[in-house]
Structure formats: structure tokens, C-alpha cells
Amino acid sequence: MIGRDNEIQALRSAMDSDKSEFVALYGRRRVGKTFLVSEFFNGKFAFHHAGLEGASRHETLASFREALRRQGRPSCPRLTSWIRAFSELESLLEGLPAGRKVVFLDELPWYDTPKSGFLCAFESFWNGWASLRKDILLVICGSATTWIVDKVIRNRGGLHNRVTRQLPIAPFTLGECEEYARYKHLDFDRKQIAECYMAFGGVAYYWSLLQGGYSAAQNFDRLFFGQADEMRHEYERLFSSLFKRPTRHMEIVEMLGRRKVGMTREEIVGLLPEGSGGEVTHCLEELCDCGFLRRYSMPGTLKRGAIYQLIDNYVLFYFQFLKNRKGTDDRFWSLSYTNGTVNAWRGLAFERLCLWHIPQIRAALGISGVLTDVYSWRAKRGEPGEKPVQIDMLLDRGDNMIDICEMKFSGGEYEIDAAEDRKLAERVETFRRQTRTRKGVRVVMITSFGLKHNKYSGNVQSVVTLEDLFR
């Protein structure tokens, strides 16, 4: 299994525990949650069932009954309620030999159909039976992250503080994607792997669609622009699988897709119909929980002025190249590989790639053990004629230093010329003046292939390369 070391350790600890354990896994669609559980337990479950998307209460109970009959309760009667369903599950588990009994309920949010009484019965199963024993390992999983978080982890009723281990399943890092590419015999160099990451992120299923024998560009043509175009229609499926009513979420995401640095809640509410404020707050929280957005505050501002920024690689690629696509050439990417639009996308996508690899950047700078806050920053309106200043990544360090990070994607060593050197100096000066910081300020260049040595390169204090991000 690639990566997932911390998650495997947590599952192993839960398996070896001397008490019943309740483990909740959650993460966005296609990230590899079910695969992780199935591989770790090698399919050896006392009971396993997966919810059915869009099914009615009757259909879900019928499916649950068939799973019970196949897995040890052949005489299970017709189930008319979830209370009865969990009673039958208890009887199945009580009849098994002594030892750890793993119950895996996959896609749990889909069990909770309207007026089904599922959540009440589930609470009763755990609180009134499973938690009182010492041999049950209950594992729940679901792509509808917000349901898992709201209904189970942050539950204020019978499930309050009942989850013993929370496992948010994050996308793969660049290094893990490289390992997966080797496993699939993809003949990609690190530049091609980085470009795939810029479009797919670290979502395991998306990477599984890549085929060996093709370049990264040819795979893009096949998956995004060809007749198969498996990834072109993923956008609608993605949001409908995560949210019961995704319309507002999609409106917010599209709005943020047009604003590179992000927007405040108040700015978002101002562009939506009157009375949307409470709904927007909830949607923003859910989008952050699912990893589509990052929330940050600029230095010296209050939490209420937080900025929300869209950082999902696939969604941003979709907005840039697929949402309003009018062309029909299925070789679009190969033929457009060097044009200005694609190169501009690479520059912005590389910045998002860096935001997904903050731990690797900190390690390359030797500050992994230093308390560090990560911000973006934009200058207040300055003097007439003064150019606006925006810093996309700023590392505010606990050792009394601030790193202003410039992220540049290029085909070779990045060269700073006189204009770029002047621009960097102006950014530092504007930042110092407007924030009135007393900390030391350094310039860090994060580039694909390093910095070309010339008379201006000495004004950069540290350089981080694409190689560092793979570690």
C-alpha cells in the first residue's frame, strides 16, 4: 500500500485495543478510503455493508438484510426498521467465536434516508451494545464528509464524543503520486508528475485512470478531451456525492474560481441573493472540511475577516479548460502544450501545488520544528500610482522571521532579471511598511528547477525546488 502510514498505524492500534473502538474515516470522493480499509483488513470482516446512493429506506434495509443473510444470518426476517436491523446485526456478532470482530459500514451517510430513524438506531447499537463489550471494532466511512463530521464527530446528542479515532483521509502528496506512478509503470519524469498533480491533485482514483505507454499530455487528451473524457463529467458527480443540496456550494466554488487570492465571507454574501448569509457560512465550513477551500487570515487581521480560497486542483482545471469548452479536437492538450493559456495555467497551478506541500517546503527551509503560520497577503490601497502588491505565500515563523515566498514554474532554471529584482524589493518594502513588522523578512524562491546564478540571484535568501517537494 502506498502512503497512509499514520492511518495504518491508527487502524492497527484500534485492532490491538483491549476495548471496543469506533473509528470514523472521511474524505472527499475517490481519495481511497474504502481501499485503505479493505486492504488493511484484507477483507476479513465480521460484517460489511455499503450504503446505496439514492436508495430509499426500504431499498437500503433490503440490501442490509441480504448482507446479513450472506454473512451469517440466513434466517434473517424482512427488516421493517433500523432498530430491528441492528438487533439482527447484534445477534450475528454474538454468535461468532471469541476474538476481535470488525464491522465495516461503508458510505454511512447513504443509510440516513429521510425519516428512516437510522441515526437513532445507530446510536443505540453503539451506546447500548457495542461500546459495552470489549471485542467490537466499528469502522464507518463516507464520501459525504459533512454528514460524517456533523452527524457523528460533532454530534451533540447520543454520539457526542463516542468516536474513539478520527481518520481524515487526505490526498496523496507528490512523493506518493510518484510512487504510485512507478507502481502503474507510468514513464513520467517529475515535471510530468507535477503537471498531472496540478490537474488531478493527489486523488488516488484519478491517478488510477492514467495509462502506461502514453505521455502525460496524451493521457490528458484521453481523459479530459477525447471521446472517453472520463474526467470532464466528474465535476457534477463530485458535488452531488458530497452534498445533499449542492447548488449553493457550486455557486460559491465558481465564484471563488474567478478570484485567485480568494474572498471574504462578506464579499461572497454580497454577490448572492439577500438572506443567504447563514447558508453561506455553513457551506463554507463544509467546503473547507472537504478540502476544496483553505481559510486564512492576513497578518494583523481578526478571524472574522478570514479569506476563503479555492485550492482544489481538479476543480480549477475544470473551470479553466472544460466548463465552457467549445472546441472538439480530442488532441487539444498535446496541440496547446506550449500556448500562453496553458503556460499561464501552469504558473497558477504550481502555486496551488506548493500550498498542498507546506510540510515539504518547511523541511527544505530547515524550519520543520519551528511554529509557523501560513498566510497570503495583499496590500492596502497605497499612494496614487503605486502598484498593487499581493504575496501568495508568506511563512510567519516563530523564530522572529518572515519568509516571503515567490513561486515560479519554468522549463529550466528560473532567471531573475532587473525588473523582477526591483519588483521583489518593492514587495518586501511595501510589506514592511504596511504591516510594520519588526521581524526579519527574507525572500524565498520556490521554482521547478532552481534559480539561475546571476547578479540578482544573491538577493534571494533561500531556494526550494520541485525536487524538495517530492520528499
C-alpha positions as CSV (number, residue, x, y, z in Angstrom):
1,M,0.0,0.0,0.0
2,I,1.3,3.5,-0.9
3,G,1.5,6.0,1.8
4,R,-1.1,6.1,4.6
5,D,1.4,5.2,7.3
6,N,-0.3,7.2,10.0
7,E,-3.7,5.8,9.1
8,I,-2.4,2.2,9.1
9,Q,-0.8,2.8,12.5
10,A,-4.1,4.1,13.9
11,L,-6.1,1.1,12.5
12,R,-3.5,-1.3,13.9
13,S,-3.8,0.4,17.3
14,A,-7.6,0.1,17.2
15,M,-7.3,-3.5,16.2
16,D,-5.0,-4.3,19.1
17,S,-7.0,-2.4,21.7
18,D,-8.5,-4.1,24.7
19,K,-11.8,-2.3,24.4
20,S,-14.4,-1.7,21.7
21,E,-13.3,1.0,19.2
22,F,-15.3,3.4,17.0
23,V,-13.2,4.6,14.0
24,A,-14.5,7.2,11.6
25,L,-12.8,7.7,8.2
26,Y,-13.8,10.5,5.9
27,G,-12.5,12.4,2.9
28,R,-13.5,13.6,-0.5
29,R,-14.8,11.3,-3.2
30,R,-12.3,9.0,-4.8
31,V,-9.5,9.6,-2.3
32,G,-9.1,5.9,-1.4
33,K,-11.0,5.4,1.9
34,T,-12.7,2.1,1.1
35,F,-9.5,0.8,-0.5
36,L,-7.5,1.6,2.7
37,V,-9.9,-0.3,4.9
38,S,-10.3,-3.3,2.6
39,E,-6.6,-3.6,2.1
40,F,-5.7,-3.2,5.8
41,F,-8.2,-5.8,7.0
42,N,-7.7,-8.0,3.9
43,G,-11.5,-8.2,3.5
44,K,-11.8,-10.1,6.8
45,F,-14.8,-8.5,8.4
46,A,-17.3,-9.9,10.8
47,F,-19.8,-7.8,8.9
48,H,-19.5,-5.5,5.9
49,H,-22.1,-3.4,4.1
50,A,-22.1,-0.4,1.9
51,G,-24.9,2.1,1.6
52,L,-26.7,2.7,-1.7
53,E,-26.6,6.1,-3.3
54,G,-30.1,7.5,-3.8
55,A,-31.8,4.4,-2.5
56,S,-35.0,4.6,-0.4
57,R,-35.3,3.4,3.2
58,H,-37.0,0.2,2.0
59,E,-34.3,-0.5,-0.5
60,T,-31.5,0.2,2.0
61,L,-33.0,-2.1,4.6
62,A,-33.5,-4.8,2.0
63,S,-29.8,-4.6,1.0
64,F,-28.7,-4.6,4.6
65,R,-30.9,-7.8,5.2
66,E,-29.3,-9.6,2.2
67,A,-25.8,-8.7,3.6
68,L,-26.8,-10.2,6.9
69,R,-28.1,-13.4,5.3
70,R,-24.9,-13.8,3.2
71,Q,-22.6,-13.2,6.2
72,G,-24.1,-15.4,8.9
73,R,-27.8,-14.8,9.4
74,P,-29.5,-16.9,6.7
75,S,-32.8,-16.8,8.5
76,C,-32.9,-13.0,8.9
77,P,-36.5,-11.9,8.5
78,R,-37.7,-9.0,6.5
79,L,-36.4,-5.8,8.2
80,T,-39.0,-3.1,8.8
81,S,-36.9,-0.7,10.9
82,W,-33.3,0.1,11.6
83,I,-33.8,-0.8,15.2
84,R,-34.6,-4.3,14.0
85,A,-31.7,-4.3,11.6
86,F,-29.2,-3.5,14.2
87,S,-30.8,-6.1,16.5
88,E,-30.1,-8.7,13.8
89,L,-26.5,-7.5,13.5
90,E,-26.0,-7.9,17.2
91,S,-27.3,-11.5,17.0
92,L,-24.9,-12.2,14.2
93,L,-22.0,-10.9,16.1
94,E,-22.9,-12.6,19.3
95,G,-22.9,-15.9,17.5
96,L,-19.3,-15.6,16.3
97,P,-16.3,-17.1,18.0
98,A,-14.3,-15.1,20.6
99,G,-11.9,-12.5,19.2
100,R,-11.9,-9.1,17.6
101,K,-15.0,-8.5,15.4
102,V,-14.6,-5.9,12.7
103,V,-17.8,-4.2,11.5
104,F,-17.3,-2.0,8.4
105,L,-20.2,0.2,7.4
106,D,-19.2,1.9,4.2
107,E,-20.9,5.1,2.7
108,L,-22.7,5.5,6.0
109,P,-24.4,8.8,5.0
110,W,-26.4,7.0,2.4
111,Y,-28.1,4.9,5.1
112,D,-29.6,8.1,6.6
113,T,-32.6,8.5,4.2
114,P,-35.4,10.9,5.2
115,K,-37.5,9.8,8.2
116,S,-35.7,6.5,8.4
117,G,-34.8,6.6,12.1
118,F,-31.3,5.4,11.1
119,L,-29.2,7.7,13.3
120,C,-31.2,6.9,16.4
121,A,-30.9,3.2,15.8
122,F,-27.2,3.5,15.1
123,E,-26.7,5.4,18.4
124,S,-28.5,2.7,20.2
125,F,-26.3,0.0,18.6
126,W,-23.1,1.7,19.7
127,N,-24.1,3.1,23.1
128,G,-26.4,0.3,24.2
129,W,-24.5,-2.7,22.9
130,A,-21.1,-2.4,21.1
131,S,-19.4,0.0,23.4
132,L,-20.3,-2.2,26.5
133,R,-18.3,-5.0,25.0
134,K,-14.5,-5.3,24.5
135,D,-14.3,-7.1,21.2
136,I,-16.0,-4.8,18.6
137,L,-14.1,-2.6,16.1
138,L,-16.7,-0.5,14.3
139,V,-15.3,1.3,11.2
140,I,-17.5,3.8,9.4
141,C,-16.7,5.5,6.2
142,G,-18.2,8.0,3.8
143,S,-17.5,10.5,1.0
144,A,-20.2,12.8,2.3
145,T,-17.6,14.3,4.7
146,T,-20.0,16.9,6.1
147,W,-22.5,14.2,7.2
148,I,-19.8,12.3,9.0
149,V,-18.5,15.5,10.7
150,D,-21.8,17.0,11.6
151,K,-23.9,13.9,12.4
152,V,-21.2,11.7,14.0
153,I,-18.0,13.5,15.0
154,R,-19.6,16.8,16.1
155,N,-22.8,15.1,17.2
156,R,-24.3,16.8,20.3
157,G,-26.7,14.0,21.1
158,G,-26.1,10.3,21.8
159,L,-23.0,10.1,19.7
160,H,-21.2,13.0,21.4
161,N,-17.6,12.1,21.9
162,R,-18.3,8.5,21.1
163,V,-15.8,8.3,18.1
164,T,-12.5,6.9,19.5
165,R,-10.4,7.6,16.4
166,Q,-10.9,10.1,13.6
167,L,-9.1,9.5,10.4
168,P,-9.4,12.2,7.8
169,I,-8.0,10.7,4.5
170,A,-6.0,13.3,2.7
171,P,-5.0,13.2,-1.0
172,F,-1.6,11.8,-1.9
173,T,1.5,14.0,-1.8
174,L,3.8,14.4,-4.9
175,G,6.1,11.8,-3.5
176,E,3.3,9.3,-3.0
177,C,2.0,10.1,-6.5
178,E,5.5,9.3,-7.9
179,E,5.5,6.0,-6.0
180,Y,2.0,5.2,-7.5
181,A,3.2,6.2,-11.0
182,R,6.1,3.7,-10.7
183,Y,3.6,1.0,-9.5
184,K,1.5,1.6,-12.6
185,H,4.5,1.7,-14.9
186,L,3.9,5.2,-16.0
187,D,7.0,6.5,-17.7
188,F,6.7,10.1,-16.3
189,D,9.6,12.3,-15.2
190,R,9.0,14.6,-12.2
191,K,7.9,17.5,-14.4
192,Q,5.2,15.4,-15.9
193,I,4.1,14.0,-12.5
194,A,3.9,17.6,-11.2
195,E,1.8,18.6,-14.2
196,C,-0.6,15.7,-13.5
197,Y,-0.8,16.8,-9.9
198,M,-1.7,20.3,-11.0
199,A,-4.8,18.9,-12.8
200,F,-5.7,15.8,-10.6
201,G,-4.4,16.8,-7.2
202,G,-3.5,13.7,-5.1
203,V,-6.8,11.9,-5.6
204,A,-5.9,8.2,-5.9
205,Y,-8.8,7.3,-8.3
206,Y,-7.9,10.0,-10.8
207,W,-4.3,8.7,-10.9
208,S,-5.6,5.2,-11.4
209,L,-7.1,6.3,-14.8
210,L,-3.7,7.2,-16.2
211,Q,-2.3,4.6,-18.6
212,G,1.3,3.5,-19.2
213,G,2.7,3.8,-22.7
214,Y,1.3,7.4,-23.0
215,S,2.9,10.7,-22.1
216,A,1.2,12.9,-19.5
217,A,-0.1,15.1,-22.4
218,Q,-1.6,12.1,-24.2
219,N,-3.3,11.0,-21.0
220,F,-4.8,14.5,-20.6
221,D,-6.2,14.3,-24.1
222,R,-7.7,10.9,-23.5
223,L,-9.2,11.7,-20.0
224,F,-10.3,15.3,-20.5
225,F,-10.7,16.0,-24.2
226,G,-11.1,12.7,-26.0
227,Q,-14.2,10.6,-26.6
228,A,-13.8,8.8,-23.3
229,D,-13.4,12.1,-21.4
230,E,-13.9,10.4,-18.1
231,M,-12.8,13.4,-16.1
232,R,-14.9,16.0,-17.9
233,H,-18.1,14.9,-16.2
234,E,-16.6,14.3,-12.8
235,Y,-17.4,17.8,-11.6
236,E,-21.2,17.3,-11.3
237,R,-20.8,13.8,-9.8
238,L,-18.2,15.1,-7.3
239,F,-20.5,17.7,-5.6
240,S,-23.7,15.7,-5.8
241,S,-21.9,12.8,-4.0
242,L,-20.7,15.1,-1.2
243,F,-23.7,17.4,-0.5
244,K,-27.4,16.6,-0.5
245,R,-28.2,20.1,-1.9
246,P,-25.0,21.1,-3.7
247,T,-26.3,24.1,-5.7
248,R,-25.1,26.8,-3.2
249,H,-21.8,25.0,-2.8
250,M,-21.2,25.0,-6.5
251,E,-22.2,28.7,-6.8
252,I,-19.6,29.6,-4.1
253,V,-16.9,27.4,-5.7
254,E,-17.5,29.0,-9.1
255,M,-17.3,32.5,-7.6
256,L,-14.0,31.7,-5.9
257,G,-12.7,30.1,-9.1
258,R,-12.7,33.6,-10.6
259,R,-10.7,35.2,-7.7
260,K,-7.2,33.8,-7.4
261,V,-6.4,35.1,-3.9
262,G,-9.9,34.3,-2.5
263,M,-12.8,36.3,-1.0
264,T,-14.1,37.0,2.5
265,R,-17.5,35.7,3.6
266,E,-18.9,39.2,3.4
267,E,-17.8,39.5,-0.2
268,I,-19.4,36.2,-1.1
269,V,-22.6,37.0,0.6
270,G,-22.8,40.4,-1.2
271,L,-22.9,38.6,-4.5
272,L,-25.7,36.2,-3.6
273,P,-29.4,36.7,-3.0
274,E,-30.4,38.5,0.2
275,G,-30.8,36.3,3.2
276,S,-28.1,33.8,2.1
277,G,-25.7,34.6,5.0
278,G,-26.4,31.7,7.3
279,E,-26.4,29.3,4.4
280,V,-23.1,30.6,3.1
281,T,-21.4,30.2,6.5
282,H,-22.5,26.6,6.6
283,C,-21.5,25.9,3.0
284,L,-18.0,27.5,3.6
285,E,-17.4,25.3,6.6
286,E,-18.4,22.2,4.6
287,L,-16.2,23.1,1.6
288,C,-13.3,23.6,4.0
289,D,-14.0,20.2,5.7
290,C,-13.9,18.6,2.3
291,G,-10.6,20.2,1.3
292,F,-11.9,22.4,-1.6
293,L,-11.1,25.6,0.2
294,R,-8.5,26.9,2.6
295,R,-9.3,29.6,5.1
296,Y,-6.6,32.0,6.2
297,S,-6.3,35.4,7.8
298,M,-3.8,38.0,6.8
299,P,-1.3,39.1,9.5
300,G,-2.9,41.6,11.9
301,T,-6.5,40.8,11.0
302,L,-9.2,39.2,13.0
303,K,-10.7,35.8,12.4
304,R,-13.9,37.3,11.2
305,G,-12.0,38.8,8.2
306,A,-10.8,35.4,7.1
307,I,-10.4,34.8,3.4
308,Y,-11.6,31.7,1.6
309,Q,-9.5,30.5,-1.3
310,L,-10.3,27.7,-3.8
311,I,-7.4,25.3,-3.9
312,D,-8.8,22.1,-5.4
313,N,-6.6,21.3,-8.4
314,Y,-9.2,19.3,-10.4
315,V,-12.0,21.9,-9.9
316,L,-9.7,24.7,-11.0
317,F,-8.6,22.8,-14.1
318,Y,-12.2,22.1,-14.9
319,F,-13.1,25.8,-14.7
320,Q,-10.1,26.8,-16.9
321,F,-10.4,24.3,-19.7
322,L,-13.6,22.2,-19.5
323,K,-16.6,24.1,-18.2
324,N,-17.1,26.3,-21.3
325,R,-15.1,24.4,-23.8
326,K,-16.3,24.8,-27.3
327,G,-13.6,23.0,-29.3
328,T,-13.9,19.4,-30.4
329,D,-10.3,18.5,-31.1
330,D,-9.5,15.5,-29.0
331,R,-5.8,16.4,-29.1
332,F,-6.4,19.7,-27.5
333,W,-3.8,19.4,-24.8
334,S,-1.0,18.0,-27.0
335,L,-1.5,20.7,-29.6
336,S,-1.8,23.5,-27.0
337,Y,1.0,22.3,-24.8
338,T,3.1,25.5,-25.2
339,N,0.5,28.1,-25.8
340,G,0.1,31.1,-23.5
341,T,-3.1,30.0,-21.8
342,V,-1.7,26.6,-20.8
343,N,1.6,28.2,-19.6
344,A,-0.4,30.8,-17.5
345,W,-2.4,27.9,-16.0
346,R,0.9,26.1,-15.1
347,G,2.1,29.2,-13.2
348,L,-1.1,29.4,-11.1
349,A,-1.4,25.7,-10.7
350,F,2.2,25.5,-9.4
351,E,1.3,28.0,-6.7
352,R,-1.6,25.7,-5.6
353,L,0.7,22.7,-5.7
354,C,3.0,24.5,-3.3
355,L,0.1,25.2,-0.9
356,W,-0.5,21.4,-0.8
357,H,3.1,20.8,0.2
358,I,3.8,23.2,3.1
359,P,5.4,20.5,5.2
360,Q,7.9,19.7,2.4
361,I,8.7,23.4,2.0
362,R,9.3,23.9,5.7
363,A,11.6,20.8,5.7
364,A,13.6,22.2,2.8
365,L,14.0,25.5,4.7
366,G,15.0,23.7,7.8
367,I,12.1,25.0,9.9
368,S,10.0,21.9,10.4
369,G,10.4,22.3,14.2
370,V,9.6,26.0,14.2
371,L,6.0,27.1,14.8
372,T,4.9,28.6,11.5
373,D,1.7,30.2,10.3
374,V,1.0,30.3,6.5
375,Y,-0.8,33.3,5.0
376,S,-1.4,35.1,1.8
377,W,-1.3,38.8,1.9
378,R,-2.5,41.7,-0.2
379,A,-1.5,45.3,0.4
380,K,-4.0,48.0,1.3
381,R,-4.6,50.7,-1.4
382,G,-1.4,52.7,-1.5
383,E,-0.4,56.0,-2.9
384,P,-1.7,57.2,-6.3
385,G,0.2,55.4,-9.0
386,E,1.5,52.7,-6.6
387,K,1.2,49.2,-8.0
388,P,-0.9,46.7,-6.0
389,V,1.1,44.1,-4.1
390,Q,0.0,40.6,-3.5
391,I,2.0,37.8,-1.8
392,D,0.6,34.3,-2.4
393,M,2.5,32.6,0.4
394,L,4.0,34.1,3.5
395,L,5.5,32.0,6.3
396,D,5.3,33.8,9.6
397,R,7.8,31.9,11.7
398,G,8.1,31.6,15.5
399,D,11.8,32.3,15.3
400,N,11.1,36.0,14.6
401,M,11.5,35.7,10.8
402,I,9.0,36.0,7.9
403,D,9.6,34.3,4.6
404,I,8.0,35.9,1.6
405,C,7.7,33.0,-1.0
406,E,7.7,33.6,-4.7
407,M,6.5,30.5,-6.7
408,K,7.7,30.2,-10.3
409,F,7.1,27.2,-12.7
410,S,9.5,27.1,-15.6
411,G,11.1,24.6,-18.0
412,G,14.6,25.3,-16.7
413,E,16.4,27.3,-14.1
414,Y,14.4,30.5,-13.3
415,E,16.3,33.7,-14.0
416,I,15.7,36.9,-12.1
417,D,16.2,40.0,-14.3
418,A,16.4,43.6,-13.3
419,A,12.7,44.2,-13.5
420,E,11.9,41.1,-11.4
421,D,14.6,42.1,-8.8
422,R,13.0,45.5,-8.5
423,K,9.6,44.0,-8.1
424,L,10.7,41.7,-5.3
425,A,12.4,44.6,-3.5
426,E,9.2,46.7,-3.8
427,R,7.1,43.8,-2.4
428,V,9.3,43.5,0.6
429,E,9.3,47.2,1.3
430,T,5.5,47.5,0.9
431,F,5.0,44.6,3.2
432,R,7.4,46.1,5.9
433,R,5.8,49.5,5.7
434,Q,2.1,48.4,5.8
435,T,2.5,45.6,8.4
436,R,5.1,47.5,10.5
437,T,6.6,44.1,11.3
438,R,9.7,44.0,13.5
439,K,10.6,40.6,12.3
440,G,13.3,39.8,9.8
441,V,12.0,39.4,6.3
442,R,13.5,37.0,3.8
443,V,12.8,36.2,0.1
444,V,12.3,32.5,-0.7
445,M,12.1,31.4,-4.3
446,I,10.2,28.1,-4.9
447,T,10.9,27.0,-8.5
448,S,10.7,23.9,-10.6
449,F,14.4,23.6,-11.4
450,G,16.2,26.1,-9.2
451,L,17.5,29.6,-9.6
452,K,20.0,30.7,-12.3
453,H,23.0,32.4,-10.8
454,N,23.4,36.0,-11.8
455,K,24.0,39.4,-10.2
456,Y,20.4,39.4,-8.8
457,S,20.1,35.9,-7.5
458,G,22.1,36.8,-4.4
459,N,19.1,38.9,-3.2
460,V,17.1,35.7,-2.7
461,Q,17.9,34.2,0.7
462,S,16.7,30.6,0.1
463,V,15.7,28.4,-2.9
464,V,13.3,25.5,-2.8
465,T,13.0,23.3,-5.9
466,L,10.5,20.8,-7.3
467,E,12.8,18.0,-6.1
468,D,12.3,19.2,-2.5
469,L,8.5,19.0,-2.9
470,F,8.8,15.3,-3.8
471,R,10.4,14.4,-0.4
